[in-house]
Amino acid sequence: MEGQDSAAQDPGSRLAALRTEHRDLDTAIDALRSMAGRDQLQLARLKKRKLRLKDEIAQLEDIAVPDIIA
């Protein structure tokens, strides 16, 4: 049901939340990389989540800014 809540959010606030989560993941990935005994599986999962967020951000930005054919 959480997915329905996020879809019902207005696009601007959803975009802001996704950007914040993307930034937080970037920080978490950097912190995990700096650890001596880093978990490669966890690192891969975080990177994959970050890519999914990036794709979703791009989709929302495309919806927010319509293409203008000149």
C-alpha positions, 0 to 999 in steps of 0.5 A: 500500500505504500506504493499507492501513497507515493503515487498519490503524492503531488509530483513536486513533493515526490520528486523532492523526496526521491532526490533526498533519498538519492542523496542519502544513498550516495552518502551511505554508499560512500560510507560503505566503500570506506569500511575495511570489511565492506559488504559487496552484496549490500553495496550492490543493492544500494547502487541498484536502488540508487539507479532505480531512484535516478530513473524514477526522478528522470521520469517525473522530471520528463512529466513535469517539463513537457516537450515543446516541438518548435 
